[in-house]
Each structure stands twice: as structure tokens, then as C-alpha cells.
Amino acid sequence: MSIPFAIVDAFCLPGQDFSGNPAAVCLLTHDDDITDETKARIGAEFNLSETSFVSTSWNKSIAQRSDKDFTLRWFTPEGEIALCGHATLASAKFLFSKMKNDCNDKETTIYFETKFKGSLCATMHWDSGRISINLPLTPVKEMTGNDLEFVKYLVEPFDVSIVHSAYYVPSTKYLFIRLNDRCGEKGLIDIKPNYHRLCDVKGENPVIGAIVSVKGSGDIHFYSRFFAPWLGVNEDPVCGSAHCALMSYWPTELKSNKLLAKQCSKRGGRLHCSIREGSPDRVYLEGNTKVFSHGELLL
């Protein structure tokens, strides 16, 4: 059995190769063409932060609704997850790369039916070459009690004066730490989390990821980094789902629903983020993508 695949860099920095977050995208005819155990093993084999599986339908008894409708699932090296923004963008890029804009439309939208998060869509803006996706907004709540123990090992070297505030994201089980503005991008880059100790902390709430963010400068409205040692990924290069939490916080702080974000991982990434009138519970994330390689899996 052969399975077409591509490795796609998502949310790339403009004009920079080897930036953004790489995801593997595997194309199936039907989702059940291979077992979930095989999907998990493929995710472990690629060993990227996420591997996505796209198909025309869940099984042979269900017909594809249209040539723009697909199913979508995501796997880390440790197993299946409920949502991944950058791998959704990467999946859309691989599909759009196989399409021709014969009608010279300015935009083309495709739809993904997911296992845990309902229907998602992705739109190619042919003029700019950027793809936008919209994901559920994930509100944050202030962190208290034993969960504050995480902060000591997340922001190392620890100095209480550099922490502005701490929050928890119930829907995705993420921590969210805001640094004081004086830290800036450099202060964010300089922190060195203690991944081993983080995984040992027993807080009041379950945790599978952690965001550290700081107010931006110049044309960047806010910076962030994302860590997920609980999922086998110490630092994720660019995380779309983290920005669903960040966009529940920063628009109120910065008095704008249209923000430009930079994720300050070693690879780096840029996201155009917005909350649109009429859809206050959705976050629109737009970014550059690039197919880095493609081929076939031989099973």
C-alpha cells in the first residue's frame, strides 16, 4: 500500500526558508484505510510535532460530499490530539497544491470534518498565496493555587518580577504565562524551561501544553513560545491552537481584534490573527506555507 505524503512548513516567516512549523500530511482515500494504531506509528516515525491524515470520507460506505470536503485527524509522536492549527494549515496547502484555480477566483475554500472539533475550513487567498483557517476561541481563566508551581519551572531562571500574570485554558488544558513588558522578545527567547521538572508537577488542573507570551514591538503586536513536553514535544515551532487562547486575551489588552503575532522558536513563525464581527467565538489565523518535500509511504 502506498500513501501520498508531504512535509509542509506552516506559518512561515515571509521569504525565509526553514521557518514555520513543519507537519507531515498523509492523504488517504478513506480514513479507515489504515488503523488508528498505524496512524500513531506513522506519527511516531515522522517524529514531527504533528502528522495529519486527510481523506475523502470516514469509510467506504460514506461518499465524499464534494471535491472540496475532506476528513482530518492529527497525531503527535505520542498519539492522537483533538486539534492542531498548523497541521490544518499544512493539510490545506497540500490539497491546494493539487488544485488549479481555473476560474481565476480570488479565494477558494475547502472544508474539514474532524473527530473532536466539528467542521473546520481553510481558504486560499490566491493573490497573496496565504491560507487562512478559523478555529474555536479558547478563553483563559486566572491561575491560582498549586498550578502556580508550574511557573517556577516554565520560566527559568525564575524571577517573580518578570511574570505579569498566569492563566489556565480549560478547553485545551494549556497554561498561559504573560511576561512583563520590559522583558520584550529577548527576555522571552532567553527563558529555558526545565522540561523534566514541569512534567513532575502535580497541579490542580491537567496540563498538556504551556504558552509564554509578552507584548510586542514595532509591527508585531505580541510574541509567544509554546512548550509541550507532556506530549513529547519540548517546544513547538509555531502553534495555532495556542493562538486561539492568546486571541482570547491580547485583543482586550491591545484594544484591537486584528493582530500580527510572532512565535519566537528557533525556526520562528508569523501569524495574522483576527476575530471577525459576527463570529466572536472563532479565531482566524492566516499565514504563509511551503511544501518542503513530498513522496509516498510504502506500507
Disulfide bonds with the S-S distance in Angstrom:
none
